[in-house]
Amino acid sequence: MSEPVDGTDVVEGLHLTVAAVAQRLGVAPATLRTWDRRYDLGPSEHVAGSHRRYSATDVARLETMQRLLQRGAGPAEAARLALAGLQGSSDALDMPGPPTATAGSVASKSVRGLSRAAMALDSADCTRIIEQSMVRCGTVSTWNNLVAPSLVEVGRLWDSNGGGIDVEHVLSESVLSVLVRRIAALDAPANDRSVLMACAPEEQHTLPLFALAAALAERRVGCRMLGARVPSESLISAVQRTGPGAVVLWSQSAHTAAQVDLARLTDMRRPVSVFLGGPGWEITPRPGTRLLGGLDEAVEAISAAVVF
């Protein structure tokens, strides 16, 4: 049976087709199929004689996934949290804590504390909570289990009543300030050739790159940060001038990813490993490139590429 592609006449009770859900979320159907294949975030309902359909629970998970991605989480972390469920799940928010408390309860308390501080626009308290977690747990655990869930909670406020952008800015800036200090603390990198980090042209989501750079700094891997909205020509020029051991490109959308000249980047006279992060890369990687999953996976892959 063919599946509608325009999103019309596809709702049967609470059972939605790929096309209907894609229209609801504002993404391509191919994106939903990728999330299904890679992260098991697919439709769970089966209607006899037709394709599988998305239930209300399936759609809620996808909406959580999308909110996380929009606020800078990596796709693997976003999928893990969406599948586990942020509401009342200790597994989704598992963090190391003192022996007298369960890991889940410590994590939930930390997320609530950071969210409350952000809601109060208390940047000093936000910074303190994040720094304490960084010292106790490291960047990867703090990002996955504290920062990402808190950004989602703040995002829910924004989505529910149209407010909260000031809260999100306070939280994002607090996270960024802590990450920058963690990066600056590295004074003797183990890698001779640095890791060059940049966002795709027109891409403004830099927080995931700073999280990756901070996590790499903990492994004594040094990075050069170009930041947001880096034109392809500027990126190529920077690679030619600095001769990095690896390049990391972040893209939130297929639109910004399509503007990167990957062919020139991978055909450099001096070979460079190119890592692609973010949900925008809906492509089969060309030779010389690698798609990144979660933050922990990214740290391992990049460290192996530049530290010998």
Summary of the structure (lengths in Angstrom):
residues: 308
radius of gyration: 20.1
end to end distance: 53.6
largest distance: 62.7
contacts: 1028
relative contact order: 0.10
helix: 53%
strand: 10%
